[in-house]
Amino acid sequence: MESDRNASHSLSERLLRRPPLPRRGWPRGGLKRLPLGAFVASVVLAGLFLTTATTTGPYAGDGVEVSWPLLAGLTAAAIALERTRTELFGVSRVSLSFVPLFATGILFGPGAAGATSFVAILAAQVIDRPVWYRLLFNAAVVSVSGVLAAVFFYLWVDVPTAEDIVPQLAAALGAALVAFWVNSLLVSIVVAVSSGQGVVGVWSEKFSWLLPHYVALGLCAYAMAMAYLAVGGVGAVIFAVPVLALWYAVRQYTTRTRADVRRLQAANQALSNSEERFRSLVQHAPGLVAVINDDNTLQYISPDSRRSTARPGARLATLVHPEDLGRAEAVLNQSRANVGMDFNIEVRLRHPDGGWRDYSATITNLLSTRSVGGIVVNARDITERKALEDQLRHQAFHDPLTMLPNRALFMDRLEHALESTVRRQANVAVMFLDLDRFKFLNDSLGHHVGDELLVAVAERMARAMRPGDTVARWGGDEFTILCEDIETAEEAMELAERLCDLLREPVQLAGHNAIVTASVGVALSGPDTVQPRELIRSSDIALFHAKEEGRSRCVLFDKTLDSYSVERLQLETDLRQAVVRDELRLHFMPEVDMRDGSVAGFEALVRWEHPIRGLIPPADFIGMAEETGEILPIGQWVLTQACLQAQEWREGLLAGIPFTMSVNLSVRELVEPDVVWRVASTLRETRLDPSVLRIEITESVLIGDEPVAERVLADLKRLGVQLAIDDFGTGYSSLNYLRRLPVDVLKIDRSFVAEVDQDAREAAVVRAVVNLAEVLGLEVTVEGIEREEQREVLLGMGCHMAQGYYFSPPRSAEVIEQYVQQAPPRLSRAS
């Protein structure tokens, strides 16, 4: 491996390389400098002289008898290895030609080494058609180093033999060092003269690292020579195998090294491109990018964001609004104390046009990062967003038609007003106003006329009330007024009367003068009034009485008005609008398999979220709904929503998991002629598999027209739905109808399991029902499980399915989904 020579002469080639000349001759460039030209010529002449002298002079007889076939083979090997030299990093060339050339010097003496080196280098490099003086210099350097190395070897060794391998080893190592020093120093001189550097510095930087290569390759050449002396040409050939293997390994290494270098160069280029892109993005970013020093001066600010005074080196105060400067500095100090954390702040920054705009800034402490050394601020202009937020906030709390505060804002102000009454010892009055006969006017003249009337009424009400009062549109033709600092009920009634008088004045509608009257209910807060809904409810009851007394009047609430009949009447009135106003809510109670805790199904239970009374349980309004006939739209709503929810779970949360959705069907619904059609239509519209739906009926449906009930249930069963008897044991319990009706499930009422773990008679009744269901092939679900003891006793009786607060009360779909996700997975199994 002639790594040093090749490295050396490759460097000399690089330094001496010039553009092609039109004709060959002495170069016009650097070699006109006499010292360099003289040195190159001296080396060439020295190489020729030494080669000739050692071939014919006193060293001519050194070495063993020349084997011309071997010499030819070594020369050919040197040429081949020189041609296949490998270039490292575009500068140093690594070759194994030093091995056969050095072995030639050991075996056949200095003359053979010089001549072979000169011929091999000329033959190997002339194919590349280099500049003639470079070719001669390269050949001369190798020839001189080879001759001197062989001379050194034969100063210590008379004739090399295979018997004296160890004694001759020191001479071979010394000869390799001589070749290294001669080769590297000659080329270092050329490089130093060409570049104007010192010879020692050039040698130390560019060639000193080649010393181990010469030692290793010299040992390889010595070993090859000894193998030849020991066993003849066969030994040399055999030893050539590891040399070739070494050559292959070096070639593979250099190939991979070049690939690594290319990858590194590509990575550096990508990094450079990335930095350029980042610089471009920062410079052209629509927001603001700034770096702030530890003393709150600007180290950097993006060019497009530079203000007339906010430039690198300027104080932070030139950029931040004076009213926001304190907060900004506090956040910066907080960032300095918390390295690695991001802090967000909204501040006003000076715009290039001289004005102030709102910005949302993210602050990151990069003071410890050497490439940054500051606190980085990334800010984006949110002026338009804040304006939109203000607009949306106004829309969220104001009625779009009248521009009055809406219900949400009114309730918020009422809550704050009630809180302040405790401190100020003052009263608050709430007026609930409803326009008389508005529906008739709206239907007869058109909705656009009704809207004009509502706007006109809102304007009059705002003029009639005091500056601190709040007038709000509650909904439809209903308005509410909040009056603070009311001392007496008489004062509140005077304000109400004045408002009614003002509304009675004619208003121009659709080209006609119209007289509009209003009914007003007034409620005054007391020392115990703390809930806004309570005051609203009182004023609503007073409004109801005002209408009952003939409309166009004001009524002050007192406790005598708060009777059950009035409340019930109001509740009935509100119930008729519950579906239309989207006030119904569907909750779900899970049906749990007590064997493993998995969820087997759900029962859909309706709740009424009254705008004033809050969440009303079904026991407080289902009976009323059945009496008034409102149970039909409510029941249809429940059926539709339950099926929609079940289908959503089948496609998502409970995909591939069997479960049922139970819906209660009232007596009133069951006797409707189109009940089966409604169920079928709902299943078709919601795309729910009928086997998922379970219709629950109570035993009371069988009292009266049992044949009709039997026929309806049979029709429902043919749809593919499941049927269950709810609250079994509390009504018309008959083995006859259990035998004839196509029911699938018996649900044991909670009254039978309340003391099942303590009362033996109660346990016996439950056991009997379970046995009966087993004989009839029916499933059993137990309701009302509230304790672990009940669960254990019932599970021991063979009851597997259960509901109750022990597992979960009725909850919204979102909460139930969390419960299902935490419960054990449901497997397909018989209960």
Secondary structure, 3 states (H helix, E strand, C coil): CCHHHHHHHHHHHHHHCCCCCCCCCCCCCHHHCHHHHHHHHHHHHHHHHHHHHHHHCCCCCCCCCCCHHHHHHHHHHHHHHHHCCEEECCCEEECCCHHHHHHHHHHHCHHHHHHHHHHHHHHHHHCCCCCHHHHHHHHHHHHHHHHHHHHHHHHHCCCCCHHHHHHHHHHHHHHHHHHHHHHHHHHHHHHHHHHCCCHHHHHHHHCHHHHHHHHHHHHHHHHHHHHHHHHCHHHHHHHHHHHHHHHHHHHHHHHHHHHHHHHHHHHHHHHHHHHHHHHHHHHHCCCEEEEECCCCEEEEECHHHCCCCCCCCCEHHHCECHHHHHHHHHHHHHHHHCCCCEEEEEEEEECCCCCEEEEEEEEEEECCCCCCCEEEEEEEECHHHHHHHHHHHHHHCECCCCCCECHHHHHHHHHHHHHHHHHHCCEEEEEEEEECCHHHHHHHHCHHHHHHHHHHHHHHHHHHCCCCCEEEEEECCEEEEEEEEECCHHHHHHHHHHHHHHHCCCEEECCEEECCCEEEEEEECCCCCCCHHHHHHHHHHHHHHHHHCCCCCEEECCHHHCCHHHHHHHHHHHHCCCCCCCCEEEEEEEEEECCCCCEEEEEEEEEEEECCCEEECHHHCHHHHHHHCCHHHHHHHHHHHHHHHHHHHHHCCCCCCCCEEEEECCHHHHCCCCHHHHHHHHHHHHCCCHHHEEEEEEHHHHCCCHHHHHHHHHHHHHHCCEEEEEEECCCCCCHHHHHHCCCCEEEECHHHCCCCCCCHHHHHHHHHHHHHHHHHCCEEEECCCCCHHHHHHHHHHCCCEECCCCCCCCECHHHHHHHHHHCCCCCCCCC
